[in-house]
Amino acid sequence: MISGYAVFPALNAALNAASAVLLVSAHGMIKRGRILLHRRLMLSALATSSLFLLSYLYYHAHVGSVRFSGRGWSRPVYFSILISHTILAAAILPLVMVTLSHAFRARFPAHRRIARWTYPLWLYVSVTGVVIYFMLYHLFAT
């Protein structure tokens, strides 16, 4: 890995982890009826995820792909997580935008209907991003 870019994988994992914590917290707040705090936490999750995406794209534009070094059982596990993460990461952006659009327009029944899909998928993408980081850069690094 090019040394000037070495901080990016950990930064990206931290941003994903922060997004996951913010999402879970926001979900808890809406369940408790704390709408303003829910809104603030969700916007923070959106900002954190957006920073992640910018950082991720910048890193990979300069470093390229990083090969997974694991062998045996770890390969199918890693690639199963990676493939599901990648597919859902591509789907989550439009889902988030539609969910957010409904909220901003005070279309709360529609917001709730789509948020039931958006929340768990976004949370999955955030958590699996951290899992991929640990598998790629720590557990099975060469």
N, C-alpha and C positions, 0 to 999 in steps of 0.2 A: 504494500500500500504506500502511496506517496505521502511522505511525512506531513506536509502542510494540510492534508485533508484527513489526517488520522482522527481528529476530534469528531468528525461528522457522524460516523456510525453510533457512537455513544450519545451524541446530541439528538440524533433522530430517535433513538430508543427512548430517551428521556422525554422528548416531546410526545411520542406515542403513549408512554406511561401517564404523562400528565393529562393527555386527552381522555384516557380511560378513567382516571380518577375524577376528572371534571364531569364526564358523562354519568358515572354512577352517582355522584353527588347531586347533579341536576335532576336525575330521575328520583332520587330520594326526596328532594325538595318539592317537586310537583306532586308527589304522592302525599306530602304533608300540607299541600295547599299554599306553599310559599312561592307564588308565581313570579314575583320580581326577582327573587334569588335564583329560581330556576332559569329565568331568561338570562340573567347575568352569567351564570355558570355555563349555559349552552353557548352563549356568544364567546365566552372564554375558550370553550372546547373547540369551537369553530376557528378561532384565531390560532390556537395551538396546533390544530390539525393543518391549517393553512401554512403556518411556519414550517411544520414538518414537511409538507409537500414541496415547498420551495427549497428547503435544505436538502431533501432527498434528491430532487432533480438536479440541483447544482452539483452535489457530490458525484452522482453517477454520470453526469455530463463530463466531469473531469477525470474520474477514476475508471469508469466503465463497470462491468459486472465483476462480482467477487465470487469465485468458485467455492462451492461447498466441499470441504475436505473430508467429511465423515464417510465411514465405510459401514458395510453390513446393514443392520436394522435401522440405523440412523438415516440412511438415504431415503427410503420410502416415507419415513415419518416426516423428515424435513420437507421433501418435495410435495407431500400431501398438504402440509400446512402452507407451504409457499404458494401452491397453485390455488388453493381455496382463498388465501389471503389476497392474491393478485386479482382474481376474478371479482371478489367482493369489493376490493379497493376501487376498482374501475366503476362498479355499480354505485358505490356509496356517494360519490360527489353529486350526481343528479338527484339522488334520494334526499340528501341533506338540503340541497337548494329548494326542492319542492316543499319539503317539510318546513323549512325556514320561511318560504314565501307564504304558506298558509298561516303561519303564526303572525307574521308582520301584517297580514291583511285581516287579522282577527277572524279567520275561518277555522275556529277551534275544533269543530267536529272532524273536518277534513285533516287538520293538523294531527289530531289524536290518532286517526285511522292510519295515516302513513308513518307516524312516529313509532307505532307498534312494530313496524318493520325496520325503520331507520335506526332506532336505538340499539337493538341487539346486533345488527349487522355492523354498525359503526364501532360498537364496543368490541366485537370480534376482530375487526380489522386492526384496531388499536392494540389490543392484547397480543394478537398473533404477530404484529410487527415487533413487539418486544421479544417474543419467543424466538422469532427468526434471528433477531440480532444476537441473542445469547447462543443459539445453536451455531450460527455462522462465525461469530467473532470470539467466542469463549469456549463452549463445550467441545466443539470439533475443529477448532482452529489448528493450523499446522505450526 
